[in-house]
Every structure is written in structure tokens, then in C-alpha cells.
Amino acid sequence: MIVDIDEIKNVVNLLVSKDRLLHVEGTAKFAKTLAKVHGLDENIAEFIGYAHDIFRDINQEKLLKLARGYNLILTDEEKLHPILLHGKLAAEFLRFRFNVEDEELLDAVRYHTSGYKNFGIYGKLLFLADSLEETRNYPNVNKLREIAFKDIEMGYFEVLRNKLIYAIERNLFILKESIESWNALIRKRKGGSI
């Protein structure tokens, strides 16, 4: 896959707010650093870091229109809260605009908010970068960063756990993909049985 960092940066600059840009740049930087530490492709990590939130600041009506244009099947949660579509739309955009065919990378962008039971290493890396980049500030974030730099798998487990606890404590939606990913991780830890 040919990674065009300059072009994805141009798209980001056109579509995201100044505040969001700080997060996106932080995510790309963290993803690249995490990739270097773990011997992964830094350019791919940086590219998906820039790509993940390109539709995050688009209004709800346009998100729904784009979803129809890409023939996405919407969940009830996405119909109620179209902002949840931003990762799926970014993945489709990458497929068509940047000719990204690698499903692992598309899934990384598609499910960067929720997590995904079939994530490859780049999905876990992006999920971590999105949650742990330098502008993120919440209890235990530094500890979670340390874990991610030592072990991506353990980092993914702990950050997903943290997100689930956060959602439950605030009576927020928990997306189906998050639940499925958590259950798959628990099954794996228990040797395939619950």
C-alpha cells in the first residue's frame, strides 16, 4: 500500500476543526511512536492516525447522507447518534479516495472508537493512539500509556476496560463491537471458555 501522508494531512486540514486537528495530529504522532516501539510500519500507523477522525466534525445530516451514499447499513444507535458513523465513513473514504484495500487497516479506522473483536495489530494500535495521545487527560492515562508501550495486547485490554467502565458509570451507550471485543478478550484469557 502506498501511504500518502501529505495528501491525508490536506484532507484533515479541510475537514476538521482547529481543536480536532490537535487531537488528530496527536493521534498520528502517538501511533507512529507506538509503531516504532513495537516494530510496525510507522508510515501506515501515522496515515491511519491522521485518517481516523476526518468525518468527526461533519454535521449529523451530512453524516447520514454520506452513509446513504456509501450504502452503509445503520444500527439503531447510529440512527439516533449519527456521529457514531464517523469511523465507518472514514474507512469507506479511504477505500475509494486512497485505494486502501487492506481490511485490517480499514477495520482499524472503522472501529477506532468502539474496538473490534477481529482487530489486527494496527486496529489495536489506532484504538490506543486515539485514547492515549498527548492531549488526552483523564485518571490513569499515564499508566495506560506505559502499558501500551510495553505490550499492545495488554494496552488494548486495559484501555477497552477503562472505556467500558467510563460508559457504564455515565449511563452511555456501549456499542455492540465493544461488547463483542470485550467478550472475545475474556474468552481468550480463559482458554476459550467462559
C-alpha positions as CSV (number, residue, x, y, z in Angstrom):
1,M,0.0,0.0,0.0
2,I,1.3,3.4,-0.9
3,V,0.8,5.8,2.0
4,D,0.3,9.4,1.1
5,I,0.8,11.3,4.4
6,D,0.8,14.7,2.7
7,E,-2.5,14.1,1.0
8,I,-4.3,12.7,4.1
9,K,-3.0,15.8,6.0
10,N,-4.5,18.0,3.3
11,V,-7.9,16.2,3.7
12,V,-7.7,16.5,7.5
13,N,-7.0,20.3,7.3
14,L,-10.0,20.7,5.1
15,L,-12.5,18.7,7.1
16,V,-11.7,19.0,10.8
17,S,-11.9,21.9,13.3
18,K,-8.8,23.5,14.8
19,D,-9.5,21.8,18.1
20,R,-9.9,18.4,16.5
21,L,-6.8,19.0,14.5
22,L,-4.7,18.9,17.7
23,H,-6.2,15.6,18.6
24,V,-5.7,14.1,15.1
25,E,-2.1,15.3,15.0
26,G,-1.6,13.8,18.5
27,T,-3.1,10.5,17.4
28,A,-0.9,10.3,14.3
29,K,2.2,11.1,16.4
30,F,1.4,8.6,19.1
31,A,0.5,5.9,16.5
32,K,3.8,6.5,14.7
33,T,5.8,6.3,18.0
34,L,3.9,3.2,19.2
35,A,4.6,1.6,15.8
36,K,8.3,2.3,16.1
37,V,8.5,0.9,19.6
38,H,6.7,-2.3,18.5
39,G,8.5,-2.8,15.1
40,L,5.5,-1.9,13.0
41,D,5.2,0.2,9.9
42,E,5.4,3.8,11.1
43,N,4.0,5.3,7.9
44,I,0.9,3.1,8.0
45,A,0.4,3.9,11.6
46,E,0.8,7.7,11.0
47,F,-1.6,7.5,8.0
48,I,-4.4,5.8,9.9
49,G,-3.8,8.2,12.8
50,Y,-4.5,11.1,10.5
51,A,-7.4,9.4,8.8
52,H,-9.4,8.2,11.8
53,D,-11.4,11.4,12.6
54,I,-11.7,13.1,9.1
55,F,-15.5,13.0,9.4
56,R,-15.8,13.7,13.1
57,D,-16.8,17.3,12.7
58,I,-19.3,16.8,9.9
59,N,-22.9,17.6,10.9
60,Q,-25.4,14.8,11.5
61,E,-27.5,15.4,8.4
62,K,-24.4,15.2,6.2
63,L,-23.1,12.1,8.0
64,L,-26.4,10.3,7.3
65,K,-26.3,11.5,3.6
66,L,-22.8,10.2,3.3
67,A,-23.8,6.9,4.9
68,R,-26.6,6.5,2.3
69,G,-24.1,7.4,-0.5
70,Y,-21.8,4.6,0.7
71,N,-24.7,2.2,1.2
72,L,-23.9,1.6,4.9
73,I,-26.4,-0.3,6.9
74,L,-27.1,1.8,10.0
75,T,-27.6,0.4,13.5
76,D,-30.3,1.9,15.8
77,E,-27.6,3.7,17.8
78,E,-26.1,5.2,14.6
79,K,-29.6,6.4,13.5
80,L,-30.0,8.1,16.9
81,H,-26.5,9.4,17.1
82,P,-25.0,9.8,13.6
83,I,-21.7,10.9,15.0
84,L,-21.1,7.2,15.6
85,L,-20.7,6.8,11.8
86,H,-17.6,8.9,11.5
87,G,-15.2,5.9,11.6
88,K,-17.2,3.8,9.2
89,L,-17.4,6.8,6.8
90,A,-13.6,7.4,7.1
91,A,-12.9,3.8,6.2
92,E,-15.1,4.0,3.1
93,F,-13.5,7.2,2.1
94,L,-10.0,5.6,2.4
95,R,-11.2,2.7,0.3
96,F,-12.4,5.0,-2.5
97,R,-10.2,8.1,-2.3
98,F,-6.9,6.4,-1.3
99,N,-7.5,2.9,-2.8
100,V,-6.9,1.3,0.6
101,E,-7.9,-2.4,0.2
102,D,-6.3,-3.8,3.3
103,E,-9.3,-4.8,5.5
104,E,-7.1,-4.8,8.6
105,L,-6.4,-1.1,8.1
106,L,-10.0,-0.3,7.1
107,D,-11.2,-2.0,10.3
108,A,-8.7,0.0,12.3
109,V,-10.3,3.2,11.1
110,R,-13.8,1.8,11.0
111,Y,-13.8,0.7,14.7
112,H,-11.3,3.0,16.3
113,T,-13.8,4.3,18.8
114,S,-15.5,1.0,19.8
115,G,-12.8,-1.6,19.5
116,Y,-13.4,-4.7,17.4
117,K,-13.2,-8.4,18.2
118,N,-11.3,-9.2,15.0
119,F,-8.8,-6.3,15.2
120,G,-5.4,-6.8,13.8
121,I,-2.4,-5.2,15.3
122,Y,-3.0,-1.8,13.5
123,G,-6.5,-1.7,14.8
124,K,-5.3,-2.1,18.4
125,L,-2.6,0.4,17.8
126,L,-5.0,3.1,16.4
127,F,-7.5,2.4,19.2
128,L,-4.7,3.0,21.7
129,A,-3.4,6.1,19.9
130,D,-6.9,7.6,19.8
131,S,-7.4,7.1,23.5
132,L,-3.8,7.8,24.8
133,E,-2.4,10.7,22.6
134,E,-0.9,13.6,24.5
135,T,-4.0,15.8,24.6
136,R,-5.9,13.1,26.4
137,N,-6.1,13.8,30.1
138,Y,-8.0,11.5,32.4
139,P,-7.3,9.4,35.5
140,N,-4.7,6.7,34.9
141,V,-3.9,7.8,31.3
142,N,-0.2,7.8,32.0
143,K,-0.3,4.3,33.4
144,L,-2.3,3.2,30.3
145,R,0.4,4.8,28.1
146,E,3.1,2.9,29.9
147,I,1.2,-0.4,29.4
148,A,0.7,0.3,25.7
149,F,4.4,1.0,25.1
150,K,5.2,-2.3,26.9
151,D,2.5,-4.5,25.4
152,I,-0.1,-3.6,22.7
153,E,-2.3,-6.5,23.6
154,M,-2.4,-5.7,27.3
155,G,-2.8,-2.0,26.5
156,Y,-5.8,-2.8,24.3
157,F,-7.4,-4.9,27.1
158,E,-6.8,-2.2,29.7
159,V,-8.0,0.8,27.5
160,L,-11.1,-1.1,26.4
161,R,-11.8,-2.0,30.0
162,N,-11.4,1.7,31.0
163,K,-13.7,2.8,28.2
164,L,-16.4,0.3,29.3
165,I,-16.2,1.4,32.9
166,Y,-16.4,5.1,31.8
167,A,-19.5,4.4,29.7
168,I,-21.3,2.4,32.5
169,E,-20.6,5.0,35.1
170,R,-22.1,7.7,32.9
171,N,-25.1,5.7,31.6
172,L,-23.8,5.9,28.0
173,F,-24.3,3.6,25.1
174,I,-22.0,0.6,24.9
175,L,-21.6,-0.3,21.2
176,K,-22.1,-3.9,20.1
177,E,-18.5,-4.0,18.8
178,S,-17.1,-3.0,22.2
179,I,-19.1,-5.8,24.0
180,E,-18.1,-8.4,21.4
181,S,-14.4,-7.4,21.7
182,W,-14.5,-7.5,25.4
183,N,-16.2,-10.9,25.4
184,A,-13.6,-12.2,22.9
185,L,-10.8,-11.0,25.1
186,I,-12.2,-12.6,28.2
187,R,-12.8,-15.9,26.3
188,K,-9.2,-15.8,25.1
189,R,-7.9,-15.2,28.7
190,K,-9.9,-18.1,30.0
191,G,-8.7,-20.5,27.4
192,G,-11.7,-20.4,25.1
193,S,-14.4,-21.0,27.8
194,I,-16.3,-18.6,30.0
